Amino acid sequence: MALREDMLDMLDCTCVEECCCEVSGDLLVAISLARMNKSNVYIFAENDLHTYVRLFKSWGLHVRKVVCSEPKDFQAVDDVEIVSPQELLTDMTPRKFFFLFAKSSVPDDEKNFTCLQPDKIPSVEQPNNGFVVIPGNARKLNANLFDSFDSNRIYYYQSHKAELMELFDALADETSKRTLYHYVESYVKNCTYRGEHNPTLWRYFFGGKYERLYKHLDGECWINCGANEGDTVFQYLSFDFKPKRIYAFEGDKTHFDFMMKNLPLLPPEKRALVEPINEMIDESTDFEKILAGNSCTLLNADIEGAELSLLHAMKKIIQSDRPVMAICVYHFKEDLLTVPQFIQSICRDYVYYLRKYTPYVDSVKKSHEVIFYAVPRERAI
């Protein structure tokens, strides 16, 4: 019960932690100037608006407005108004101080962004003339502050508190509940993921080092979505599992070509089990035709946010074949809820787990590689 109460408290949290934020160099110069001049701070951002606003406020800055080039489904962030670049051009507020953070570059529409062009803006050494810009394409500034795949997760998670608690209660063990807590915490508090990381070697097939979440079958028919260069196929076969068939989907042609070069390295009897498929998966993908009468017993997916489309395409097969599913839920903010909710809506008598694996990418939050496992009761450990 203590962890559940901690989860509820964390979802109500409005503090931003600075444990992963390095404030030095040009950034520290700019923050100090803004404070000295009692400037009205404007943030040009598209992603993680709530994190930016809360963090800048925690530094003692007066955040007046957030400027977004794309419309949002809300008009304010912690009482700070969101405006368009066009509205910014008519804003006559004195002592503007502009932070250009969450964009990799200034947009191409120069007509709307004349005031943001470097040659139109005074340098940091001339703060009294109006704008001060910290360039958004200075990679070190972006990397030292925030690193997330999607936008505005704080707002999303806190406004879906009830659904997150339903997921929390549906998870089968304490490890899963801790994983959910620390994953959401890494966004709500803007901190590094502080839970346990399992080596990616065990991903999809074990919860941790040989931790059995489900019974592996001889004659498994596995649909492997996001086969990359064949690494997960080699990984699976290295555990000496004995599948009937592996359907290795990879939509990216470059990765698929690498996989085709790697597959001949397998022993001939194992290579004969693998059917490589270069196809992007969406709701129209005909899995019944691909399976050709085989029953799917194992399904995994790491397909950059198309996981829900895959599940929709496979709805009838999932209901009839009852496969074990290991699905990534970290690419988009909605995935953490929509993927489990959809699986729960079409499956009966399943057991659910959440596990976190070591990220491949250099992410400050270390929050990638979160896998939702759905295990039919008859194959549960």
N, C-alpha and C positions, 0 to 999 in steps of 0.2 A: 504493500500500500504506500510505502514511503516514496518509491519511485513514481508511482502514479500522481501523488501530490506534487512531487518535484516537476513533473511534466506539466501539470496544470499551472503551477507558479511560473515556470519558464515561458509558457505561451502568453502570459500576461506581462512579461518583462519588457521594459522600455529602455534599459541601459544598453550601451554599446561597449563592448570590451575592446581594448586597444592592444591586446597581447600579440597580435600578428601585424600591427601597424608600425612601420618604421617612419618616424617623423624626423627628417633631417634634410640637409641640403636646400635645394630650391623650394621644396615644399615648406620647410620650416621658416625660410625667409618670407614666403608669401603669407603664411598664417600669421606670422609676427607683424608684418606690415598691416594686414587687415585689422588686427587687434589694436595696433597703435593708432590707426586712423579712424577707429570705430566705424569701419566700412559696412555697407550693406552688401552682404555676400550673395552672389548668384552662382548656382551650380549648373553647368551644362552637362546633363547626364541622360542616358536612356535606360540603364539597368540599375537595379538595387537602389532605387531612389530613397527608400526609407533608411537604409544603412548610411548613405551619404549624409542625409540631413541630420540624423541622430549623432553621427560621429562628429560632424562639423560643429554642431551645437555643444557637444561635450568638450570641444577645444575653446569654448568661450566666444565663438563667432556668431554674429547675427545673420542667420540665413533668411534672406528676404524672399527669394523665389528660386524655383527649379525650372530650367528651360529644357523642353523636350521637343524634338522635331517630329515625333510621331505621337498621335493621340493616345491617351491612357483611359482606362475605365474608371478613373477617379480623378478629382479636380485638385486635390491638395494632399500633401504629405506631412503628417504631424502639424497641421495648421499652416504649412507653407504652401503657397499657391503654385500650381504648375502652369506655365505659360508657354506659348509657341515662340519661335524666333521672330515671327512677324510682330507679335505683341511686345517683344523685348525692344524692338527698334523704336517704339513709341513711348517707352518707359523713361521718364525724365527724373527718376530718383537720383539724388546726389550721392557722391562717394560710392559709386559702384565698384565692386571688387569681384572679378570673375574667375571662377575655377573651372577649367575645361578638363574634365576627368574621364568620364565613362564612355568616351568615343575614341576610336583608334585614329581618327583624322577628322578634320573639319569637312562637313558635307560639301558636295559638289555645287550645290545651289548657291552660287556666290551672291546672287541678288539678295537673298534672305540673310546671308551671313557676312555682309560687308563689315559689320562691326567686329566680327571675330577673326578677320584675317590678320595674320601677324604684322604685316606692314602698315596696318591701320591702327594698331594698338601700341601704346607706350610700353616700354620694357619694365621689368621689376624695379629698376633703379629710378623710375619716374612715376611713382604711385599716385601723385597728386593730380595727374591729368585725366584720370577716369578709370580705365580698365587695367587690370593686371591679369595676365593669362599664364597658367601653368600648362604647357603643351600636352594635349592628350596622347600624342604619339610618342611621348617619352616613356618607354616600356617600363622602366624601373619604378616610376610612380604608380602605374596601374598595378603592377605585380606586388608591390609592397603594401598596397591597401586592400584591394578586394579581388577575388577571383571566383566567379560563379558562372554557371552555364546559362542561367536564365535571369529574368528581371523580377525584382520586387517580391522576393520570397518571404520577407518578413511580413508584409501585408497579407500575402496569401495564406501563410500558415496560421497567423493569428486570427484571421477572419474565418478559418475553417477549423477552429478549435474542437468543435463537437465531432467532426468527422475524423480528426486525428486521434481523438480519444477512443473512438470506436475501433480504429485500426489497432491502437495500443492494446485494447482489451481482447481483440481477436487473435493476437500473436500468441504462440504456443508456449514460449519459454522466456525466462528472465533475460537471456542474452539478446533475444529479439527486441524486447522492450527497451533495454539499455541502448541498443543500436538506434532505434527510432528516436529516443530521447536525445542522444548526442548528435545525431544527424540534423534534426530540426534546430537544436541549440546552436550549431555552427553557423546557421543563417540568422536566427533571431538575435543572437548576441554578437554576431560577426566575430567569431573566434575559430580557431583551428578545431577540427573534429577531435574530441578528447576520449573517444571510446576505443575499443579494441579493433585493430586491423589484422585481418587474416591474410597470409600470403596468397597472391592471385593464383598460385599453382593449384589451389584447392577449389577455386571458384567454379560454380555450377554443380560440382559433383560431391563436394564435402562442405560442411559448414565452416570448419577450421581444419587443422591438421588431422586428417582422417576422421573428423567428426561426422558420423553418419546421420544425415537428416532423413534419408529414405533408403529403401532397399533397392539396390541395383539388380537388374534382371539380365540373365543370359538371353540373347535374342532381342535386345533392346532395339527399337526403331526410333532413331533420334533425328529430330529436325533442329539443326544448328543454325540459327539466324544471326548473322554477323560473324561469319567464319574467319574473316580477316585474311591472314596469309596461311591459314590452315593450322594456326597454333593451338586452337582449342581441340581440333581433331587429334593432333599429335598428343596433346595433353591427356585426352580421354583414353586413347589407345595405350598410353604409357602405364596406365593403371591396370592393364591387362583385363579390361572389360571385354566382353564378347558380344558385340552388337550383331544384329541381323543386317541393318542398313543405317548409313549416316547420310542425311541430305544436308550438304554444306552450302548454305546460301551466303553469297557475298555480292552486294550490289555495286561496290566500287570496282571499276575495271582494273585499276592498278593493283589493288590488293588481290583481286581475283587472279590476275596473271602471276603474281608471286605465289599464290596458293597452288596454281597449276605446275609451277616449277618445283614446289616442295613435295607435292604428293608422290611423285615417283621415288622419293627417298624412303617411303614406307616399304616394309616387306610386301611382296606381291599379294599375299593372301589378305593383308590388311588394306592395301590400296584398292582391292576389288570391292571392298565394302562401302567405299565413299563415292557419293554422286555429287560432284561440284555443280553449283547452279549460280550463274551470274545474272541476278535479277533483283531489282529493287522491290521490296515487299510493301504492299498496300492492301486495302480491303478487297480488292478485286483479284488478288493472287489465288489461283486455283490449286489449293493444296490437295484436294481429293485426286485430281489428275496426277499430281506429282507423286503422291503416295502409291498410286496404282494398286489399290486393294490392301496395302499394308496398314496396320494399326499403329498410330503414333503413341509411343509409350514415354517419350522424353522430349521436352521442348525447352530450349533456352533462347534468349534474345538479348542482344546488345546492338541495337540498330538505330542509335542516335535519335531517339524520340518517337520512332514509328512503332514502338512496342504495342500500343493500344490498337493501332490499325491491324497489326498481325493477329492479335487476339480476336478482333471482330471477324477477320477473314477465316479464322480457325474455330469459330464458336461451335459449330455442329460437331466437328472432329473432337474438340475438347470434351464436349458433353458425352459423346459416344465412347471415346477411347480412354478417357480419364488419365491423361499423361501426367507425370511429374513436370512441373513448370518452374524454371529459374529465370526470372525476368528482371532486367535492369529498371530501376525506378528513380534514377537521379538526373536524367537528362533535362527534363522540364519540371517546373515546380509542381504542376498538376499530377505528374506521374505517380508520386508517392501515394496519392489517394485514388486516382482514377483507375490505375491498373489493378490494385487489390479489390476495389469496389466492383469492377467488371467481372473479375474472376469469381468473387463471392456470389455475384448475381447469377452466374451460369453453372456454378459447381455446387454440389452438395456433398457433405461429409468429407471435407478436405481439412488438412492441418496446415497452418501458416507460420512461416519463419522469416526473419529478416537478418541478413548477415552483411558485414562490411569487409571489403578487401582492400589491400594496399593500392592506391591509385597509380595508374601508368604515367599520368601527366604531373607536371610540377605545379600543383595547385596549393595555394597558400592555406586554404581551408582543409585540404586533404579529405574532401567530402565526396569524391567520385567513387564509383564501383560499389554501389549499394544494390543488393540482390534480394528480391522478394521470391521466396520459395512457396509453392502451393503443392502439397503432397496429398494424394488420395489416401484416405484412412487405411485402406488395405495395404499400402506400401510404406506407411509410417513406421519409424523405429520406436 
